Amino acid sequence: MDHLVEVFLQLGLVIGALGILGALAGKFAISAIPLYLLAGLAFGDGGLHDLNAVQNFLDIGAEVGIVLLLFALGLEYTPRELTGTMRTSWKGAIVDLVLNFAPGAACALLLGWGPLAAVVFGGVTYVSSSGIIAKVLSDLGWLGNRETPTVLSLLVAEDLVMALYLPIVTTILAGLAFAQAAWGLALALLAVGAAFFVASRGGSLLSRFLASPSDEILMLKVLGIILVVAGLAEQVHVSAAVGAFFVGMALAGEVSHQAERVLDPLKNLFSAVFFVNFGLQTDPQDLPPVLVIAVVLAVVTIATKFATGWWAARQGGSSFTGRLRAGLVLLPRGEFSIVIAGLGVSAGLDPELGTLAAAYVLIMAALGPIAPRLADPIAAKRRRRIRARKIKAAAEAAEASRAA
């Protein structure tokens, strides 16, 4: 079969299948993300049929999907709002690091992989998936909720930790001098500081440059800026998603609303590609031997990540419902976890590390969009129980008063 024909057929079938799965999810009022992940798993390595002809497109599309998801998230907040929230949430960021790095590190040590693997696997269990969480917040309409800035501050803090963590881990795995890691670390910090300064001081200038009465021209300008900044961020070992987040945060006024509207279809397409490509990276045949360990690790880190979100949201003054939402929405692990595990396996650590990471992340990524939907029903049930207790207490008090 001609290569171009094969590309068109595979790409058409993938996108069409995603549309069908999205419609199916909408019919049953559930998130489409787990269905996209399962579709990728079914057609990945060892699955029903390989998609080699379009794999390069899916790899690039997945990266664009993450970038657009975080750009859209950045549009919802200003630098001042984020700074204010981070001032009150820095303790939560420390709690997040301690509680969620420890399970992965302990697991690696218990399995006998050694201290270096413990440092790597701790990163796998620590960092949440910004891409999945951004999609869930948007799908559930939680972007304007009181607890959402706290969630965002934790995600940004995690990405900043990754900006420090990845250069150091990469250097250690490669056996290079610590001075090289220190240089990478300094460059990453400088880049983040510069991005925040531009977002806070140059936002109006950027908005004027991008403004256009034509949706087409505005889309091309904004997409170009997003991808350039994302590429520069990756060049200095900062997440491309963080760069895109700052671009979104810098835009203001009508340009912000127009950019959100014209880029929304692209965001939806490439975010779906991101989730299906995530599943494509996993061979289903590798999962059964490590499934029990992955489930146990998932249970432990569900508890630790939920505790992190709950505690941080309480510190931010959120209600019971807000604390519940924050704890549940932070659960998914994703793109960063796979990248970290891949670094360890490429450096010659135990190959089972990569397989266990894939099984663990698949569980957490599938659970991530489902768990937050439990928050409002649980909160409503609690409110009914409290109301019933108050009514009962009032009735007993009235009865006692009449008896007296």
N, C-alpha and C positions, 0 to 999 in steps of 0.2 A: 504494500500500500504506500502511495506517495506520502512523504513526511508531512506536507502541509495539510493533506486530507485528514491524516491521522490526528494532527494538532486540532483542527477545527472540530472533528467528531468528538474527541475526548473533552475538549474545552466546552463544547456545547452540551454534552451529556452531564458534565460536572455542574455547570451553572444551572442547567434545567433541573437537575436532581435537587440542588440546593433550594431552588424555588418551590419545588413540590414539598420538600421537607419543611420549609418555612410556612407554607400554607397549612400543612398538617399540624404543625405546632400551634399555629394561630387558631385552628379549629378546636383544639383541646385546651386552649388558653395556657400553654406552657412555653418555656423558653426553647428556641430552636437550637441553642448552642450544643446541648448534649447530642442532638440528632446529627448536627454537622460533624461532631467529633466521631460518632459511631460510623458515619459515612466514610470519613477518612480512614478509620481503622479497617473497615471492610475492604477498601481498595488500596491499602498501603502495601508495604513489604509483607509477603506471605498471605495477602488477602485474596479476594476473588479475581481481581484483574489489576495489573499495574498500570500506572498513568505516566510512564516514562516520557512520553512525547510532550507533555505539558508540565513536567516537574519543575523546570526552570522558571516558567511563568508563575506557578503556584508558590515557589519559594520567594520570588520577588514580590508577588501580590500579597503574600502573608505579611511581609515586612511593611509594605505600604499600608495594610490594614491596621496594624498596631499604631503606626504613626498617625493615621487619620482619626482613630479612636481617641488617642490622647490629645490631639489638636482640638477635637470637638469638646473634650472635657475642659481644656484650658479656656475655651470661649466663655465658659460659665462663671469664671472668677477673675477678679482683678488682683494685681500684685499686692495691693494693700490688704485685701481680704485674706490672701494666702499667708502673708507675713503675720497678720494678727492671729490667725489660727495656729501657725507653727510656734508662736511664742508660748501658747498655752498647751501645745501638744508634744513638746520635745521630750517630756517624761514618758509619754506614750510610745514614742519612737524607741527609747531605750528599753522599755518593757518589751516591746515587739522584738527587738534584736535578741534579748536574753532568752525570752520564753520560746521563741521559734527557731533559733539557731541550735539550741541545746538538743532537741530530739534527734535531728539529723546527725549531729556529731556523735551522740551517744550510740545511735544505731550502727554507724560505721565502725566504732570501736568494739561494740559487742559482736559484730560479724567478723572481726579480726582483720579489717582492711588497713588499720594503722592510722597514726595521727594526721598525716597529710590528707588521706581520704576523708577523715573526720572534718577537717576544715572545709573541704569541697562539699561534702554531703550536708553539712550544716547550712551552707548557702542555699541548697536545693529546698530545704524545708522552711527556710526563713522568708524568702521573698514571695509576695503575692503576685498574681497576674494582673498588671494594670489594664491590659487589653480586655480581659474577661470582665473585670470589675466595672470598667468604663461602660461596656455594653449593657451589663445588668442594671447599673444606675440609670442609664438612658431608657431601657425597656420598661423599668418599673416606675418611671417618673419621679425618681428620688433626687434629681439633681438640685432642686431647691430646698431640700430638707435641712433641718438644723444640724444633723449629724454628718451630712455629706462633706463639709469642709474638713472635719476631723479625719474622715476616711481619706480624703485627698492628701492631707498633710502627712499622714502615715505612708501613703503610696509614694509621695515625693521624697520623703525621708528614706524609704527603702531604696529608691532609685539612686539617691545620693550616696547611700552606703555602698551600693553596687559600684558606683563610680570610684570609690576608694578600694573596694574589695577585689574587683576584677584585675586591675593592674598588679596588685600584690600577689594574688593567687597565680596569675599567669606567670609572673616572674619566678615564684617559688617552684612551680611545676616544671618550668624550663631550666631551673638550676642557675638562674642568672644572679647578678649582684643586686643587693637590696637597693643600691643607689638608683638603679634603673626603675625599680618600683616606686621609689620616692619621687623621681622625676615625673613619672606617669600620674602619680597621685596629685602632685602640685598642678600639673597641667589640667587635670580634670576639675579640680577645685576652682582654678582660674576661669575655666570655660563656663562652669555653672554660675559663678559670680557675675561674669560678663553678660550671660544670657538674662539673668534676673535684672541686672541694671538696665539693659536695653528694653526689657519688657516693661519696667516700671517708669523709665524716663523717656523712652523713644516711641512709646505706643502710639501717640497721636500722630507723630511724623510718619510712622509705618502705615497707619490707617489712611492718611492722606495720599500716600504713594499708591496704595492698593485700590483706592476708591475708583469706581467706574460705573457708568450707567448701564454698561453691557454685562450681563451675567457671564457670558463666555470669557470676556477679557479678565474679569475679576477672578473667575475660577482658575484661569491659567496663571495669573500673577500669584495668587495665594498658594496654589499647589506647588508652583516653582519655589517660592520662599520656604514653604514647609519642608520640601525635600532637600533643598540646599542646607538649611539649618540642621536637619536630621543627619545628613551626611557629615557635616562638620562636627556634630556632637559625637558621632561614632569614631571619627578620626582621632579625637582626643579622649577616647575611652569613656565617654558619657553615653548613656542610653539615647538612641535616636528618638525614642518616645518622650524623653524629658525635653529635648530640644523642641519637638513639635508642641508639647504642652506649653512651653514658654511663648511660642509664636501665637498660639490661641489666646493666651492670657494677655498678650500685648495689644491685640485688636480691640477696638472700642467703637461704640456708637452704631450707626447704620451699617458700616462695613462688616462688623461682627455678625449682625443678623443676616446680612446678605451672603456672607461666606458660609455660614452655617446652612443656609437654605440650598445654595448651589452645590456644595460639596457633600450634602447628605446622601444622595444616591451612590456616589463613589465610595463613601464611607461604608455604606451598607453592603455593597458588592465585595469590597476588599476585606472587610471584617469577616464576612462569611468564608472567604478564601482562607483567611488566617486560621479559622477554627478547623476547617476540613484538612488543611495542610498539616495542622498539629497532629491530627489522627493518622495521617499518612506516614509520619515518621516512625510509627510503632509497628513492629511485627507481632501480630496476635499470638503466634506460636511461642514467643519468648515470655509471655506474661504468666502462665500458670505456675511455673516453679517459684516465682517470687510473690505471688498474689497474697498469700497469708501475711507475710512481713509487710507488704505494702498497705494492706487493710489495717493492721495494728498501728502502723506509723500514721496512717490517715486519721484514725480515731484519736490518737494522742495529739496530733497537731490541729485537729478540729477544735479540741478543747483549749489548746494554748492560743490559737489565733482568735478564737471567739472571746477568750478572756482579755486579750489585748484590745480588741475593738470595744468591748463592753467598758473596760476601765477607762480607755481614752475618751470615749463619748461621755461617760459620767463626769470626767474631769472638765469636759467642755460644756457641761450643763444640760445635756440632752435628757429627755424623759426616758421612762422604761422602754417605750416602743423604739425610740431613737437608739438607745444602747443595744437593744436586740438587733435592730437592723445593721448597725455598725459591726457588731460581732459576726453576724452571718454573712454579710457581703464581702468580708475580707478573706473568706476561706479559700478561694481558688488559687492554685499555683499554676504556672504556665511557662511562658516563653523563656524567662530568665533561668528558671530551674533546669530546663533542658539544655540551655547553653552552658551552664555551670557544669552539669554532669558530663556533657560532651568534652569540655576542657579536660576533666579528670581522666576520662577514658582515653582520649588522644595522647595524654601524657604517660600512659602505661599503667594507670591504676587498675584495680580489679574490674574486668568487663561487666561483672554483675552489677556494679554501681550504676552503669547506664541503664540496664534493664530494669532495676528496681526503681530508679528515678522515673523512667517512662511509665511504669505501672502506677506508681504513686501519683504522678502528675495527672495521669488520665482519670484516676478516681476523683481527685480534687477538682479537676477542670469540669468534669461532668456534674459533680455535686454542687459546684459553685453557683450556677444559675438557678438551681432548684431550691437550695436552702434558704435564701433571703425571702422567698415567697411564704415561708412559714411565720415570719416575724409578725405580720399584721393579724393573722388568725390567733396566734398565741397571745398577743397583747389584748385582742378583743375578748378572748376567753377569760383572761385575768381580770379585765374590767368588769365583766359580768359576775365573776366570783366575788369581787370586792363589793359590787353593788348589792349582791344577794346578802352578803354578811352584814352590810350596813342596814338593810331593810330588816333583817332578822334581829339585829341588835336594837333597832328602834322599836320593833314590836315587843321585844322582851322588856325594854325599859317602860313602854306604855302599860304593859301588863302588870309590871311591878308597881307602877304608880297607882293603878286602879286598885290593886290588892292592898296598898297602904291606906 
